[in-house]
Amino acid sequence: MLELTAYSLPDIALLDDGPNRPLIWIPDKNYIILGASNTIEESLFVENVIRDNVTVMKRISGGQTVLPTPDCIVISCVFDNTNHLQPKDIFYHINLLIKSVLEEAGVRALSLTGISDIAISGKKISGSAIYKNRKKLLYHCVLNIGEPALSFEKYLKQPLKEPDYRNGRKHGDFVTSLRENGFTGTIDNLAAAIEQSLLSNCRMLVKTQPSD
């Protein structure tokens, strides 16, 4: 039987920390993280997950099931005084910062698409989610550096809800990675560049609005 545990990855601690703080980290192993409304039965190929002994958790934020691995970067940021913060604005501004860092690293054909995705030539490299309570707003996303698309197809069923730009594509045809698109930098250096961008801009984000 597959065990489902509460979300306990490093960024959950941000909800107890100070405001406007980013946390960038690389998973120590493969995890499967269900969105708040997802179920094991609807989301996972259970036999494959059990056979490979993948840890499964359920997070408190929305969105669909994700597969953070050591070939991914998890990018998180928390904000306080959330009454005036709109999730769509946070998605837009943080994803735009990430996109800018990737462009500086030589990645091309990037776009912000769907509700909160980053894509290369119409294929997803990052998805993000938000949890908001009366005091805090937590943004987190998984950026795929080198995890093969077939890993997602191995463990994750087709989601019940999907963005329009997916057009019903299977994971293997929908997901891509930076490595597949020519990125040759190190994951540690890229994580450091993203962290520096968020450290420089997180406080400013709460005062800005997205462009039309």
N, C-alpha and C positions, 0 to 999 in steps of 0.2 A: 504493500500500500504506500502511496506517495504521501509524504509528510509536507504540510504547508505551514510555514512559520511566519510570524509577524516580521515586518520589514525592520532590519537592524543594521543596514549598511551605514558607512560612516556619515553620510550627509544628513541622516535623521537627527543627529546631535545639533545641527544648525538651528533647529527650532528652539533649543534651550540656550543658545549663545546670543551674542550681541547682534545688532542690526547690520544689514547691508554687507554681509560677509560672504565671499565666495569660497568654495572648496572644490578643488580639482584633484581627482584621484584615478588610479588604474586598478581595476579589480584583481584580486589575488588568485581567482579561479573563475570558472563559469558559474553564473547565476541565472536563474529565470525569475523575473519579477512580474507578477500579475498586476494589472491596474486594479483600482479599487472595486470596479464593477465586474471584473473578469472572474471566471471559475476555471478550475482545473479541467473539468470535462469539456468545456467549450474551447479552451485555449491550447491544450497540450496533447502531444502524442505521448501518453503516459508511459508506455512500455519503453520507449527510447530514453525518456528522462530517468526512469528507474534504473535501467541497464547501465547508464553512464554516471549514475549517482550525482546528478546535478541538484544543487540546493535550490529549492523553490520558496519564494517569499511573496507576500502580498503587500504592496505599498498603499499609502493613504491617499496618494494623488490619483487623478483620473488617467485617461488614455488607455492604450492597449498594452499587451504583454511585451516585455523587452528581454533581450539576452545580452547583458553586459559580461564581457570576457576580458582576459588579459590583453587582448588585441583591440580594446576599446578604451576611450577616456570618458569618465563620468564627470559632468560639469554641473555644479550646483551653486545656488546663490539664495540667500534668505534676505527678506526685507521686513521691516516693522512698519507700524502705522499704516495698515493695509487698507483703510477705508477708501482712500483716494486712488488705490492702485487697481488697474484693470488687467486681468491676465493677458488679454490680447496685446497690450502695450509691452508687458514684460517679455512675452514670447518674441515679439518683433525686435525689440532692442537688443536682448541678449543674443538671439540668433544672428542678428546683423553683426554684432561684435565678433562672434565666432566665425561667421562667413568672411569678415575682413581679415582675421588672423590667417585663415586658410588661404585666402588670395595672396597674402604677403608671403606665404610658404610655397607659392607656385601652383596652387590648385585652381583649375579653370572650370568654366561652365557650371558654376554654382548658382543656386536659386533658393529663395525662401518660398516654400510652397505648402499646400494643405493648410491645416490649422496652425501647425507648429513644427514643421519639418524643414530640414535642409537637404537639398538634392543636388546631384551632379547629372546633368543631361537627363533629367526626369527620373533618376533612380535615387532612392533614399539612402543617405548616409547618417542622418541624425533625426531622432524624434524626441520631443520634450513633453513634460507634464508639469502641472502646478497643483499644489495643495495650499489652500488658504483658510485660515481661521480668523478670529476677531483680532488677533495680535500680530500674526506673522503670515508671510507669503513665501512659500518654498518653491523655487524653480529647480528642476533637474532634467538633464538630458543625457543620452548615451550617443557618443560620436564613434562611428565605426572606422577604425584605422586599418585593420587588416583581417577581420573575421570574415571567412568565406560565406557567401550568401546561402550555400547549402546547409550550413549549420543551423540557420534559422528555419529552413524547410524541414530539417530533421526533427526539431523539437516543437515547433510552433505551428498550430493549425492556422488556416486562413481566418483572419479576424472577422467577427460579425459586423463590425463597423470599420470602414476604411475610407481614406480620403478620395475625392473624385479622381485625382491624377493617377491613382493606382490602377484604375480601370480593370479591376479583377485579377491583376497579375499575381502569380504565385510568388512566394518569398524569393525563390531563385532568380526570378526575372525582375523583381521590384527592388531588391536591396543590392547595394554595392558598397565598396570600401574605398578609402583614400589610396591604398596600395594598388587596387585594381585600376586606378586612374592616374598612376604614375608618381604618386608621392613617395619620396625616398628618404625623407627626414626621419629622425628618431621620435618615438612616441613620447619620451621624456621631455625632449626639447619643445615639442608641440604643446604638451600639457603646460609647460612653464610659460610659453608665450600666451596661451589662453588665460592662464591665471593672472599674468601681469596686466592683460587688457581688462579683465574684470575688476581687478584691484584698483585700476585707474579710473574706471567708469561706473562702478556699481552705485556709488552715492549719487551720481548725476542722473542715473536712469529714472529715479523716482520723480524727477522734475521735468522729464521730457515726454513728448507725445510722438506717436508714429507719424511718418509722412503719409500724405494721401496717395 
